[in-house]
């Protein structure tokens, strides 16, 4: 359900590798994928994997979350 990389290890391709493997398994099942990103800087990574921003979730003064989906493949 959650994907994250220790900040000390970011930038080494670990997140990309984890996401690629997870999506490979999702694609085998021909399922739609959805996620919410709390960090706008992560949106381009998800877009490279075929996700599209479908909405912005705002609550009070906290930063927005970005809802994203990826079609079944």
C-alpha positions in Angstrom: 0.0 0.0 0.0 2.9 2.4 0.7 6.0 3.1 -1.2 8.9 5.1 0.3 12.6 5.4 0.2 14.8 6.6 3.1 15.7 10.2 2.4 19.4 9.2 2.8 19.0 6.7 -0.1 16.9 8.9 -2.5 18.2 9.6 -5.9 19.7 6.1 -6.4 16.9 4.6 -8.3 15.4 2.5 -5.5 11.9 4.2 -5.7 11.9 3.7 -9.5 12.8 0.0 -9.2 10.2 -0.6 -6.5 7.5 1.2 -8.6 8.5 -0.6 -11.8 8.2 -4.0 -10.1 4.9 -3.2 -8.5 3.4 -2.0 -11.7 4.7 -5.0 -13.6 2.7 -7.2 -11.2 -0.4 -4.9 -11.5 -0.1 -5.0 -15.3 -0.1 -8.8 -15.3 -3.5 -8.6 -13.6 -4.7 -5.8 -16.0 -5.7 -3.6 -13.0 -6.1 0.2 -12.8 -3.6 1.8 -10.4 -4.3 4.8 -8.2 -2.2 6.8 -5.7 -2.1 10.0 -3.8 1.1 12.0 -3.6 1.7 14.5 -0.9 4.8 15.8 -2.7 4.4 17.7 -6.0 8.1 16.9 -6.7 7.1 13.2 -7.1 4.4 13.8 -9.7 6.8 13.7 -12.7 8.2 10.3 -11.5 4.6 8.9 -11.5 3.8 10.5 -14.8 6.8 8.7 -16.4 5.1 5.5 -15.4 1.8 6.5 -17.0 0.0 8.0 -14.1 -2.2 11.1 -14.7 -3.2 13.7 -12.1 -6.9 13.4 -11.7 -7.5 15.8 -8.8 -6.1 17.8 -6.0 -7.2 17.1 -2.4 -7.1 20.1 0.0 -7.9 20.2 3.7 -7.3 23.4 5.7 -3.8 24.8 5.7 -1.9 21.6 4.9 -0.2 21.1 1.5 -2.4 19.5 -1.1 -2.4 15.9 -2.1 -2.4 14.9 -5.7 -4.7 12.1 -6.8 -3.4 10.1 -9.7 -4.5 7.1 -11.7 -3.0 4.8 -14.3 -5.1 2.8 -16.8 -5.0 -1.0 -16.9 -2.4 -2.4 -19.2 
